[in-house]
Amino acid sequence: MKHLKNAAFLFAAATVALAASAGSDAPRKEKVHLDRPALIAGTLIPAGDYRVEIVPDLEKAVFTQGKRTVAEIPCRVGLTRPVYSGNAVHYKESAEGDRLVRIVFADAKLAVDFAGSSFDAAAPGLAKTADRP
Protein backbone atom coordinates (compact mmCIF):
# COMPACT_ATOMS: atom_id res chain seq x y z
CA MET A 1 0.00 0.00 0.00
CA LYS A 2 2.87 2.35 0.84
CA HIS A 3 4.39 1.76 -2.60
CA LEU A 4 1.07 2.65 -4.22
CA LYS A 5 0.92 5.92 -2.30
CA ASN A 6 4.53 6.72 -3.27
CA ALA A 7 3.78 5.97 -6.92
CA ALA A 8 0.69 8.18 -6.82
CA PHE A 9 2.69 11.00 -5.23
CA LEU A 10 5.45 10.71 -7.86
CA PHE A 11 2.88 10.69 -10.66
CA ALA A 12 1.21 13.82 -9.24
CA ALA A 13 4.58 15.57 -8.88
CA ALA A 14 5.51 14.69 -12.48
CA THR A 15 2.16 15.96 -13.74
CA VAL A 16 2.59 19.26 -11.89
CA ALA A 17 6.13 19.65 -13.22
CA LEU A 18 5.02 18.97 -16.80
CA ALA A 19 2.10 21.36 -16.47
CA ALA A 20 4.42 24.07 -15.16
CA SER A 21 6.85 23.58 -18.04
CA ALA A 22 3.99 23.46 -20.56
CA GLY A 23 2.53 26.66 -19.17
CA SER A 24 5.66 28.68 -19.78
CA ASP A 25 5.68 30.90 -22.85
CA ALA A 26 9.13 29.82 -24.02
CA PRO A 27 9.51 26.36 -25.54
CA ARG A 28 12.25 24.14 -24.10
CA LYS A 29 15.39 24.05 -26.27
CA GLU A 30 18.20 21.53 -25.89
CA LYS A 31 21.24 20.62 -27.97
CA VAL A 32 21.83 17.08 -29.18
CA HIS A 33 24.42 15.33 -31.35
CA LEU A 34 23.33 12.54 -33.71
CA ASP A 35 26.35 10.37 -34.49
CA ARG A 36 24.64 8.72 -37.48
CA PRO A 37 21.79 9.40 -39.89
CA ALA A 38 18.47 8.44 -38.34
CA LEU A 39 14.85 8.00 -39.36
CA ILE A 40 12.37 9.83 -37.17
CA ALA A 41 8.70 9.27 -38.00
CA GLY A 42 9.57 8.68 -41.65
CA THR A 43 11.96 11.65 -41.95
CA LEU A 44 15.69 11.01 -42.50
CA ILE A 45 17.81 13.31 -40.32
CA PRO A 46 21.52 13.43 -41.26
CA ALA A 47 24.19 12.99 -38.59
CA GLY A 48 25.22 16.25 -36.93
CA ASP A 49 24.51 18.74 -34.18
CA TYR A 50 20.95 19.96 -33.69
CA ARG A 51 18.91 22.13 -31.42
CA VAL A 52 15.73 20.33 -30.40
CA GLU A 53 12.86 22.58 -29.37
CA ILE A 54 9.88 21.07 -27.60
CA VAL A 55 6.81 23.17 -28.37
CA PRO A 56 4.67 24.30 -25.39
CA ASP A 57 1.93 21.68 -25.91
CA LEU A 58 4.65 18.98 -25.57
CA GLU A 59 3.41 17.18 -28.69
CA LYS A 60 6.04 18.19 -31.26
CA ALA A 61 9.83 18.42 -31.41
CA VAL A 62 11.43 20.80 -33.91
CA PHE A 63 14.97 19.94 -35.08
CA THR A 64 17.02 22.93 -36.28
CA GLN A 65 20.57 23.54 -37.48
CA GLY A 66 21.46 27.19 -37.24
CA LYS A 67 18.36 29.02 -38.49
CA ARG A 68 17.21 26.16 -40.74
CA THR A 69 14.37 23.91 -39.57
CA VAL A 70 15.27 20.35 -40.52
CA ALA A 71 12.17 18.53 -39.24
CA GLU A 72 9.07 18.84 -37.06
CA ILE A 73 8.30 15.48 -35.47
CA PRO A 74 5.34 14.36 -33.31
CA CYS A 75 6.55 13.28 -29.89
CA ARG A 76 5.55 12.43 -26.36
CA VAL A 77 7.43 14.03 -23.45
CA GLY A 78 7.77 12.71 -19.93
CA LEU A 79 9.96 12.96 -16.87
CA THR A 80 12.69 10.39 -16.34
CA ARG A 81 15.63 9.56 -14.13
CA PRO A 82 18.70 9.93 -16.38
CA VAL A 83 21.18 7.05 -16.42
CA TYR A 84 23.99 9.03 -18.06
CA SER A 85 25.46 12.38 -17.06
CA GLY A 86 24.86 13.88 -20.51
CA ASN A 87 22.08 13.71 -23.07
CA ALA A 88 21.37 10.18 -24.31
CA VAL A 89 20.21 9.34 -27.83
CA HIS A 90 18.49 5.97 -28.32
CA TYR A 91 18.34 4.28 -31.72
CA LYS A 92 16.62 1.12 -32.88
CA GLU A 93 17.69 -0.86 -35.93
CA SER A 94 15.10 -1.44 -38.64
CA ALA A 95 15.03 -2.60 -42.26
CA GLU A 96 14.92 1.04 -43.43
CA GLY A 97 17.89 2.09 -41.26
CA ASP A 98 18.47 3.25 -37.71
CA ARG A 99 15.42 4.90 -36.14
CA LEU A 100 15.72 7.57 -33.47
CA VAL A 101 13.24 6.45 -30.83
CA ARG A 102 14.14 8.50 -27.77
CA ILE A 103 16.26 11.37 -26.52
CA VAL A 104 16.84 11.82 -22.80
CA PHE A 105 17.91 15.32 -21.77
CA ALA A 106 19.83 14.73 -18.52
CA ASP A 107 19.81 18.29 -17.15
CA ALA A 108 16.07 18.74 -17.71
CA LYS A 109 15.28 15.11 -16.75
CA LEU A 110 13.03 14.90 -19.81
CA ALA A 111 12.54 11.92 -22.10
CA VAL A 112 11.27 12.60 -25.61
CA ASP A 113 9.74 9.56 -27.35
CA PHE A 114 9.15 9.76 -31.09
CA ALA A 115 6.41 8.18 -33.23
CA GLY A 116 7.30 4.68 -34.31
CA SER A 117 8.76 3.78 -30.91
CA SER A 118 7.00 3.28 -27.59
CA PHE A 119 4.99 6.36 -28.65
CA ASP A 120 2.77 4.05 -30.71
CA ALA A 121 2.43 1.41 -28.00
CA ALA A 122 -0.14 1.43 -25.25
CA ALA A 123 2.59 2.14 -22.69
CA PRO A 124 2.83 5.66 -21.28
CA GLY A 125 5.31 8.09 -22.84
CA LEU A 126 7.57 8.18 -19.81
CA ALA A 127 11.01 6.76 -20.47
CA LYS A 128 12.28 4.03 -18.21
CA THR A 129 15.94 3.44 -17.42
CA ALA A 130 15.40 -0.25 -18.19
CA ASP A 131 14.64 0.69 -21.81
CA ARG A 132 18.28 1.40 -22.55
CA PRO A 133 19.49 -0.05 -25.88
N, C-alpha and C positions, 0 to 999 in steps of 0.2 A: 504494500500500500504506500509505503514511504517513497519507493521508486516512482510510483505513478504520480504522486504529488510533485516530486522533483522534476519529472518529465513535463508535467503540465506547467510548472513554473518556468522552466527553460523555454518551452514553446511560447508562452506569453511574453517573456522577455525578448525573444527573437522577433516576434510579431511587432512589438512596440519599437524595437530598433529599426526594423525594415520600414515601418510606417513613418518614423522620424526621418529616415534617409530619403524616402519617397516624397515626403512633404517639402523637402528643401527645393529651392528654385533652381539651383545649379546641379546638373547631372554629375554623377561620379565619373572621373576620368582616371585611368590607370595606364601605365606603360607595360607592354609585354613584348617578348622576343619569340618569334616562331622560328625554330631551327630547321624547318623543312616546309615545303608547300603542303597545304592542308585543305581539305574540303570541309566547308561549314555550310550545312543546310543547302547543299547543291552548288555552292559558290566556291571556286578555287582561289585560295589566298596564297600568294607567293611567300616564301620564307623572307623574314626581315623583321624590323622593329616597327611596332604599331602603337598607337594610342587607342585604347578601348574606352568608349564612353557609354555608360549605362544610362539610358534615358529615364526621366523621373518616374514613369509608370512601371519601371523594372521589367518590361517585356521585350526590349530590343537593345542590342549592342551594336554600336557603330564603330567600325574599324577605320582609322585614318592614318595616313602617312603624310606628315607635313600638313598642308591645307587640303589635300586630296582625300575624299571619302572613297575607300576601297570597297566596303560592303556594309550593309545594314542587315543584321541577322536576328531573327526571333530568338529569345532566350528566356530562361527562368533563373532567377537570382535567389540565393538563400545564404544564411549564415553558416559558417563551418569552423572547425578547429583546424588550422593549418598544420600540416605535417612538416613542411619545409620552411626554412627561414625566409626564402624569397617567393616570388610568384611561381606557381606550378602550372604547366601546360600539359593536359592529358590528351593523348591521341589514341585512336583505335584503328587497327588495320581493317581495310575492306577491299573488295575486288576493284573498286574505282580508285583507290589510293588511301592514304592516311586521312582519317577524319578527325577534326578537332572536336572533342566532345565536352571538354570542361576546362575552364581556367579558374584557378584559385588565387585570389589576391590576398597574400599573407597579411599585409599591414591592415587592410580593411576587414579581414576575416570574412570575405565574400566568396562564394562559389557561383560561377556562371555556367549553367548547363545549356548546351545548344541543341536545337532540333535535330533529331536523328540519333540522339543518345538517350539517356534516362529521361530526357524531356518528353519523349513520346510514350514512355512507360507509365504505368499507373502509380509508380512510386513518386513521392514528393520530390520537389526540385532541390532539396537540400543535399549538398555533397556530404559524403561520408568518408572518413579517412580510410576505411577498409576498401574503398573503390579505387585505390591507387592501381595504376597499370603495372 
